[in-house]
């Protein structure tokens, strides 16, 4: 059943779990995420990056929306890390009603202006917007970037100025597999939570330890993004099949990749405490 991100996040916050948001690039990824959510009886979010959109076109969004409609559990679709209003409009016109407007590389005032413009555009379609303040280190959309932690006072000002529905924060989290252990600043997260009333989002959940994930949820994170771990599951499955020495056909290769991604999603949903929710 198709749901909206705002509805899922408020439910998660009230019941003490986090919704898993998984980036997908192919139909096999879409099916794997939805199948895992149905097996775990969990809500889930399908996310599409602008780079995936440029690779696959509107067809990927259409596939996500159709899968959400047909699912036996609540499934929402979101455009992730959109840095241009053109990409946002394309997604809205395709039927997507949730957008992550990413102005995090811009100076504060420019980030506010861009995000506010995105909010105004999305509101015309009765949709919701996730903004980002601070900058998450690691590889994003093919580019390496330095991190910048979210300031709690600026977070409050940003939310008030933009009217976003959710806020992605940086507390030491990293996109991709970090080269060294990640140390999350939970004191900063607690301070942000005290200043900001909208649901909070944590990107870069692929490599986080279990205890850190649970502590983040306890301190107000109600959406966790996963990209790298799903890609790794797909690629490792394909490498194993291709290098195994036996005959490989394309349908079998894709089936094994989908099964590997599904198992990865299931493990994350359990970590996020979302199976069986909303009750």
N, C-alpha and C positions, 0 to 999 in steps of 0.2 A: 504494500500500500504506500502510495507516495505521501510523504510528509514534508514539512518545511523545517529548515534548520533551527529557526528561533524556537519553535515548539519543542523540538527534541532537546535543545540545550536547557530550557527552563525546566523541563521534566527531569533531566539529569541532575541539575543543581538541587532540585527539591528532594531527590531520592538518594543523593550521595554517590553517583557513579559518573563516568565520563563516556561520551559518545565517541566511537572510533570513526575517524575520517580518513579514507584510504584513496590515494591517487591512483587512477586507472588510465591506461594508454590504449588498450585493445578490448575487444569484445570478451576475450577470455578473462581479462582482469575484472571486467564488470560482472560477469557470471560468477567468478570465484568469490568476490566480495559478497554478493547477494546470497549465494548458496551458503556461505559460512554464517551469515547473519541469520538465515532461516534455520540452520541447524542449531544455532545457539539461542534462538528466539530472542534476538537482540536487535535494537535499532542500529542503524549505520548510516554513514554519509559517503556517497560517491563523489570524489573530487576530480576535476579536470583542470590541468594547467594550460595556460595559453600556448605553450610549446606543443603540447599534445593536440590542442585544437588546431594549430597550424599544420600539424602532421596528418591528422585524421579528418579535419573539417567538422562541419555541423553533425555529421553522421554519428560521431562519438557521443555528443550531447543527446542526440535522439535516442541512441541505444541506452544511455543511462536513464533517461526519463521513462522509456518504455519498461526497463527492468524494474524501476521503482514502482511504477503503476501495477505491475504484475506480481510484485513480491508479497509474501505472506506476513512480512514484518514491516515496521515503519522504515522507509528508506528516503533520504533526501539527496538532492544533487546540488553541488556548489561549484562555481568557477573559483579556482584557487590562485592566489598571487597574481591577480590582474593588475597590471601597471598602466593600463590605458583605458580610457572611456570607450574607445572603439571596440575593444574586446568585451567589455562589459555589456555594451549595447547588443553585440552579436549574440551573446549568451541569453540575454533577456528576450530577444526576439525569437530565439529557438525554444523558449519555454522555461529556462532556468529562473528560479526566483530567489536564489541566494548567491552572494558574491563576496569574495574576500578581496577588498580593494587595498592594494599594497603600495603605499607611498612611503614605506620605511626608509628608502634610500634618499629621500628628500629632506631638506631642512624642516624643522617643526612646522613653521607657518605654511610652507608649501604642501607638506603632508596633510595638514588640516584642510587646505583649499581643495586638494585633489579628492580626499576622502569625502568631504562635504558634497562635492559635485557628484561623486558616485552615489552617495546616499540619496540625493535629490532625484537622480535618474532611476535608481532602483525602486524608490518609493512610488514612482509613477506606475510601476508594474506590481505594486503591493508586495514587494520583496524585502529581504533583509540584507544587511551589510556587516561583515566582519572587517574591522580595521586593524592596523598593526602599528605599535609604537615601540621604539627601540629597533634594533636590527639584529637578526639572528645570524650568527656566524655559520660558515660552511658554504657548500655549493648549492646555489639556487638558480634554476633555469639556465644551467650551464656555466655560471660565473661564480668565482670565489668571492666572498665578501667578509669583511671584518665585523665582529659583533659589537653591539652597543646596548647596554642594559636599559630596561625601561625605568624611567624615573616616576615614582608614585604620584608626585604632585603634577607632573606633566600629563600623566595618564588621566587624572581627573579632569584637567583642562581640555585634553584632547577629546574625551568622550562628550563633555558638555558642548564643545564647539562643533563637533561633527554629527552628533546624534546617532552614532553607530549602535548596532544591536548586540555586538560582541567585540571583544578586544583580544588580539593576539599579543602576548607579552614575551619579552626576552629576559630570562633570569639565569642565563648561562647555558640554555639549551642550544643545540647545534643541528643544522641540517646535515643529513648524511651520517656516515659512520665516523665519529670523531677519532682522531689519532691518539687521543689520551682520554682517561676517564673524565666525564662531565661532572662538574660540581654545581648543582643548582642552588641559587640564593633564595632559600625559603623565607628568610626574613623579609626580603624585598617583595616576594609574592604575598606574604601576609599584609604588608603595608599597602600594596596595590589593591588587594581585596577590600581593605578598610576604606579606601578612597573611591573605589569604582563599583557601581552597582550592577553593571551589565555582566553577562556571562564571560568568563575568561577562557582563553584558548592557549594551548601549548603546542607549538610545532616541534618537529624533530624527536618524535617518540620512539623511533626505531631502536636506538641504542641505549635507552634509559634503563637502569636497574629497577627491579620490581618494587623495592621499598621506596624509591624516589617517585615512581608513578603513583603509588598509593598515597604518599604524603602530599603530592601535588593535588590529587583529587580531594583529599581531606581539607586542603587549604583553598579550595574554590575553583580548581580547573575542571571544566565540564565538557571539554572537547579536546581530543588528542589526535594530532595528525601523524600519519604513517605513509611514507613513500619508499624510502630506501629498502626497508626490510621486505616489502612486497616485490620490488625489482629483483632483489637478491634471490628470493625464492624462485622466481620465474627463470632467471638466468642460470642458477645452479642446476635446476632441473633439466634445462635444455643442454647445458654442458655435459651433464652426466649421461644423457641419452645419446648425444652426438659422439661422445668419446668412449662409449661403452663397447664399441667393436661389433655390435649386432646391427641388423637392418633397422632403419628408422624411417617411418613415414610421417608426413606432415600432420595428419589428424592425430596420430599417437603422440607426437611431440607436443602439440598444443594441449592435448588432454592431460598429459603428465604435468605440464607447466601450470595449468589451471588447478589441478589437484594440489600441487605444492603451494600455490598462492592461497588456496582455500584453507589449508592447514595453518598457514602463517596468520591469516586473518582470525581464525578461530582462537589461536593462542593469545592474540592481542585483545580480543573482545573479553576473554576471561580475565586478563590482567586489568582491564578497565572496569571490571565489575558490572558490565552491562547485560550479560545473559539473563534472560527472564524479565527484562525491563522494557518498557514501563509495565508495571504490574497493574 
